[in-house]
Amino acid sequence: MVNINGIITAMVTPMHNDETVNYVELRNQVRRQVSAGVSGLFVSGTNGESYVLSEKEKLEILKVAVDENAGKLPVYAGTGCPGTKETIELSKQAEKLGADVLSVITPYFATLSQKELYDHYEALVESVSIPIVVYNMPARTGVAINPETVEKLAKLPNIAGVKDSSGNFDNILQYIERTSDDFAVLSGNDSLVLWTLQAGGKGAVCGVGNLFPETLVAVYELWKAGDFAKAKAAQDSIRDIRDCFKFGNPNTIVKITANLLGHNVGPCRAPFHISDPKVAQEIDKVLKEKYAGMK
């Protein structure tokens, strides 16, 4: 059984300038995250640009991450697709390649009912044996998982948690209130890590973990040690860099920032990149003013 808790980094997918996947740098980033003390590695999620990766690339990324990780941390694989059949197929392949946990975003693009959502995940549960974290991100998918549906899903075998990236803290609270203590409610919003923990959640899946993993680990460890004041200071310290998300797609901002910090993760795939040099200049200014020496 995987203990789903703590800081799980939503890893970017490093790319060369020609937009092919940079597997050498992926290995570097896996080692970096392990050294930073995070609780898990999440590949091919939103920050990993899953929406522009082929199935073959997703599986190769997972294979390389599992190999480099060598059992040190749980590896979470994003396997959610618009259709149930393709979600099941990708999930089964991810399980065979050594994924420890599946992160499965809701089907997207077309509207569907809560019953259809439930049926989708129920079919997946019957097809794999490793834990599943349901992924709620309505701003991107157009589909929201109601708290009542999460309550029902939590009773299914292998549905071990839910990641909420709605930005609505009340939604997180309702997920926590409607599920048992052994069900992992995770924040998908880096600004809500500490508050989710305080409310009874288990941790967070963090995009900013690509930038300052040790700081986010400190939020969790200080909170666990009962030092709320220092945990809050660590939580507050990422506000300025998150404010830079106003410049464009957050996934792209994370990659631009990582490159400025000296991590060769390359560009986002077109068209999801920012070509305006002023954006990098503004981010670089924030880094120099607020984040010198931060890890």
Summary of the structure (lengths in Angstrom):
residues: 295
radius of gyration: 17.9
end to end distance: 30.4
largest distance: 51.4
contacts: 1019
relative contact order: 0.14
helix: 49%
strand: 13%
